[in-house]
């Protein structure tokens, strides 16, 4: 699975003019299931993200994880993370999991994060979403598992 995480002070997702997910301090997680991914990769990605030490401790050093900080996660499906631009200017998305598998792994990832004790909010799989955030740092990290 592939993810792009951004440490945020706030983030939200709007679909058809209605806010469907929002968080305060924590992580905006854009996630993409890749071809061949399975539930074990979803669980591994959740554990990795939950333990990344990218939040400030009392001295201002990035020493705390999402679990340590008590932050939330806004999880948004983002199949365009699978973009392949190696053959021209139009991205190809054949490396992304098929939509039914992608949806199942997206939902599994949300459940995996929740099972770790992280408060989650979500986007809507396959919807046209407006995502808004205030990046904190900025801290943005790309992950593949």
C-alpha positions as a LaTeX table, in Angstrom:
\begin{tabular}{lrrr}
\hline
Residue & $x$ (\AA) & $y$ (\AA) & $z$ (\AA) \\
\hline
Unk1 & 0.00 & 0.00 & 0.00 \\
Unk2 & 1.10 & 3.54 & $-0.59$ \\
Unk3 & 0.40 & 6.59 & 1.56 \\
Unk4 & 1.22 & 10.25 & 1.68 \\
Unk5 & 0.93 & 11.60 & 5.20 \\
Unk6 & 0.84 & 15.23 & 6.25 \\
Unk7 & 1.08 & 16.43 & 9.83 \\
Unk8 & $-1.75$ & 18.93 & 10.24 \\
Unk9 & $-3.23$ & 21.31 & 12.76 \\
Unk10 & $-6.60$ & 20.71 & 11.08 \\
Unk11 & $-8.06$ & 19.04 & 8.00 \\
Unk12 & $-11.45$ & 18.35 & 6.47 \\
Unk13 & $-13.16$ & 16.72 & 3.51 \\
Unk14 & $-16.19$ & 18.15 & 1.75 \\
Unk15 & $-18.41$ & 16.21 & $-0.69$ \\
Unk16 & $-21.32$ & 17.91 & $-2.48$ \\
Unk17 & $-21.02$ & 20.95 & $-0.21$ \\
Unk18 & $-21.20$ & 18.96 & 3.04 \\
Unk19 & $-18.30$ & 18.30 & 5.41 \\
Unk20 & $-18.10$ & 14.53 & 5.81 \\
Unk21 & $-14.87$ & 14.25 & 7.80 \\
Unk22 & $-12.73$ & 16.60 & 9.86 \\
Unk23 & $-9.99$ & 16.50 & 12.47 \\
Unk24 & $-7.95$ & 18.85 & 14.59 \\
Unk25 & $-4.27$ & 18.12 & 15.19 \\
Unk26 & $-3.02$ & 14.86 & 13.70 \\
Unk27 & $-2.40$ & 13.40 & 10.28 \\
Unk28 & $-4.06$ & 13.70 & 6.90 \\
Unk29 & $-3.44$ & 10.31 & 5.32 \\
Unk30 & $-3.91$ & 9.92 & 1.57 \\
Unk31 & $-3.90$ & 6.17 & 0.93 \\
Unk32 & $-3.82$ & 4.01 & $-2.19$ \\
Unk33 & $-4.11$ & 0.24 & $-2.47$ \\
Unk34 & $-1.70$ & $-1.04$ & $-5.11$ \\
Unk35 & $-2.14$ & $-4.12$ & $-7.30$ \\
Unk36 & $-1.24$ & $-7.20$ & $-5.26$ \\
Unk37 & $-1.82$ & $-5.57$ & $-1.86$ \\
Unk38 & $-3.64$ & $-7.48$ & 0.86 \\
Unk39 & $-4.94$ & $-7.07$ & 4.42 \\
Unk40 & $-1.49$ & $-7.75$ & 5.88 \\
Unk41 & $-0.10$ & $-4.72$ & 4.03 \\
Unk42 & $-2.97$ & $-2.58$ & 5.30 \\
Unk43 & $-2.24$ & $-3.60$ & 8.88 \\
Unk44 & 1.51 & $-3.03$ & 8.43 \\
Unk45 & 0.91 & 0.46 & 7.02 \\
Unk46 & $-1.36$ & 1.34 & 9.95 \\
Unk47 & 1.24 & 0.22 & 12.48 \\
Unk48 & 4.03 & 2.08 & 10.67 \\
Unk49 & 2.07 & 5.34 & 10.51 \\
Unk50 & 0.86 & 5.10 & 14.10 \\
Unk51 & 4.43 & 4.76 & 15.37 \\
Unk52 & 6.21 & 7.36 & 13.21 \\
Unk53 & 7.85 & 9.83 & 15.55 \\
Unk54 & 6.94 & 13.06 & 13.77 \\
Unk55 & 5.22 & 15.06 & 16.52 \\
Unk56 & 7.06 & 17.43 & 18.84 \\
Unk57 & 7.95 & 16.48 & 22.39 \\
Unk58 & 8.29 & 18.99 & 25.23 \\
Unk59 & 11.63 & 20.17 & 23.86 \\
Unk60 & 10.32 & 20.70 & 20.32 \\
Unk61 & 12.03 & 17.62 & 18.81 \\
Unk62 & 10.11 & 15.20 & 16.61 \\
Unk63 & 10.00 & 12.42 & 19.17 \\
Unk64 & 6.30 & 11.57 & 19.57 \\
Unk65 & 4.10 & 9.34 & 17.45 \\
Unk66 & 0.46 & 9.83 & 16.56 \\
Unk67 & $-0.34$ & 7.42 & 19.38 \\
Unk68 & 1.82 & 9.40 & 21.85 \\
Unk69 & 0.38 & 12.76 & 20.81 \\
Unk70 & $-3.27$ & 11.69 & 20.95 \\
Unk71 & $-3.85$ & 13.14 & 17.48 \\
Unk72 & $-6.48$ & 11.99 & 15.01 \\
Unk73 & $-6.25$ & 10.73 & 11.43 \\
Unk74 & $-8.27$ & 11.93 & 8.44 \\
Unk75 & $-8.04$ & 9.05 & 5.96 \\
Unk76 & $-8.76$ & 9.79 & 2.30 \\
Unk77 & $-8.64$ & 7.33 & $-0.62$ \\
Unk78 & $-6.29$ & 8.59 & $-3.33$ \\
Unk79 & $-5.80$ & 6.23 & $-6.28$ \\
Unk80 & $-3.70$ & 8.85 & $-8.09$ \\
Unk81 & $-0.82$ & 7.96 & $-5.73$ \\
Unk82 & $-0.36$ & 5.00 & $-8.10$ \\
Unk83 & 0.36 & 7.32 & $-11.04$ \\
Unk84 & 2.99 & 6.10 & $-13.49$ \\
Unk85 & 4.42 & 8.97 & $-15.53$ \\
Unk86 & 7.34 & 7.05 & $-17.04$ \\
Unk87 & 5.83 & 6.89 & $-20.54$ \\
Unk88 & 4.84 & 10.44 & $-21.31$ \\
Unk89 & 2.75 & 13.22 & $-19.90$ \\
Unk90 & $-0.50$ & 11.39 & $-19.20$ \\
Unk91 & $-0.31$ & 9.37 & $-15.98$ \\
Unk92 & $-1.27$ & 5.71 & $-16.05$ \\
Unk93 & $-2.96$ & 4.08 & $-13.07$ \\
Unk94 & $-2.60$ & 0.38 & $-13.88$ \\
Unk95 & $-0.50$ & $-0.13$ & $-10.71$ \\
Unk96 & $-3.52$ & 0.75 & $-8.53$ \\
Unk97 & $-5.63$ & $-2.09$ & $-7.18$ \\
Unk98 & $-8.98$ & $-2.63$ & $-8.94$ \\
Unk99 & $-11.75$ & $-0.49$ & $-7.40$ \\
Unk100 & $-13.43$ & $-3.32$ & $-5.45$ \\
Unk101 & $-10.10$ & $-4.39$ & $-3.92$ \\
Unk102 & $-9.11$ & $-0.77$ & $-3.35$ \\
Unk103 & $-12.34$ & $-0.07$ & $-1.47$ \\
Unk104 & $-11.96$ & $-3.18$ & 0.69 \\
Unk105 & $-8.35$ & $-2.30$ & 1.59 \\
Unk106 & $-9.24$ & 1.34 & 2.23 \\
Unk107 & $-11.94$ & 0.20 & 4.66 \\
Unk108 & $-9.53$ & $-2.32$ & 6.22 \\
Unk109 & $-6.94$ & 0.43 & 6.72 \\
Unk110 & $-9.52$ & 2.64 & 8.46 \\
Unk111 & $-10.43$ & $-0.29$ & 10.74 \\
Unk112 & $-6.74$ & $-1.04$ & 11.36 \\
Unk113 & $-6.07$ & 2.55 & 12.44 \\
Unk114 & $-9.13$ & 2.53 & 14.71 \\
Unk115 & $-8.07$ & $-0.78$ & 16.25 \\
Unk116 & $-4.80$ & 0.86 & 17.26 \\
Unk117 & $-6.78$ & 3.41 & 19.28 \\
Unk118 & $-6.52$ & 6.27 & 16.82 \\
Unk119 & $-9.55$ & 8.49 & 16.34 \\
Unk120 & $-10.36$ & 8.49 & 12.63 \\
Unk121 & $-12.42$ & 10.51 & 10.19 \\
Unk122 & $-12.71$ & 9.66 & 6.51 \\
Unk123 & $-13.37$ & 10.79 & 3.01 \\
Unk124 & $-15.69$ & 8.90 & 0.67 \\
Unk125 & $-14.16$ & 6.23 & $-1.56$ \\
Unk126 & $-14.48$ & 7.17 & $-5.23$ \\
Unk127 & $-16.17$ & 10.51 & $-4.56$ \\
Unk128 & $-15.11$ & 13.89 & $-5.91$ \\
Unk129 & $-13.76$ & 15.40 & $-2.69$ \\
Unk130 & $-12.49$ & 18.83 & $-1.67$ \\
Unk131 & $-9.75$ & 18.28 & 0.90 \\
Unk132 & $-8.58$ & 21.21 & 3.00 \\
Unk133 & $-5.72$ & 21.20 & 5.47 \\
Unk134 & $-3.27$ & 23.30 & 7.41 \\
Unk135 & 0.06 & 21.50 & 7.11 \\
Unk136 & 2.02 & 21.69 & 10.36 \\
Unk137 & 5.76 & 22.13 & 9.88 \\
Unk138 & 5.30 & 21.42 & 7.04 \\
Unk139 & 5.82 & 17.71 & 7.53 \\
Unk140 & 4.92 & 15.50 & 4.55 \\
Unk141 & 6.12 & 11.89 & 4.20 \\
Unk142 & 5.61 & 9.32 & 1.47 \\
Unk143 & 5.37 & 5.64 & 2.54 \\
Unk144 & 5.22 & 2.31 & 0.72 \\
Unk145 & 4.73 & $-1.05$ & 2.45 \\
\hline
\end{tabular}
